[in-house]
Amino acid sequence: MVKQQHIKGFTLLETLIVLLIITSSYFSFDFNKLTPVYQQYELIASMQYIQHQALYNSKTMIFDQRNVYSNDPIYFNARGNVNKSQTITLGIKQKEYQLVIYLGGGRIEIK
C-alpha cells in the first residue's frame, strides 16, 4: 500500500481567489487623487535641481515658472540661496497651494 505524502501549498482555486481580490482592489482605487501630490513634489524637485545647478556651476540660475503664479522671478545665486524669501501660489488641477521659499539655504515648503 502506497502512502500519499502531505504536500503543503496553495491550490489553484485559492490562488485565483487571491488574484481576484487583488485586481478588484487595484481597479477600485482612484489614482487621480494622488496626481496633485506628485506634481507638488515634482515642482520642488525641479526647484532643487536648479539650486544644485547654481551651486555646481557657480552662477545665478533662474527657475522656470510653469504652474507658478508669482510676480517676482525666483533666482538661485552661486551659493544656492534664493534672491529673496517669498510665498508663491501654485495652481495644480484647479486647486491652489502655497509654496514658501525661505531665505538663506533656499529651503522649500508646501502649505
Order of alpha helices (4+ residues) and beta strands (2+ residues): alpha-alpha-beta-beta-beta-beta-beta-beta
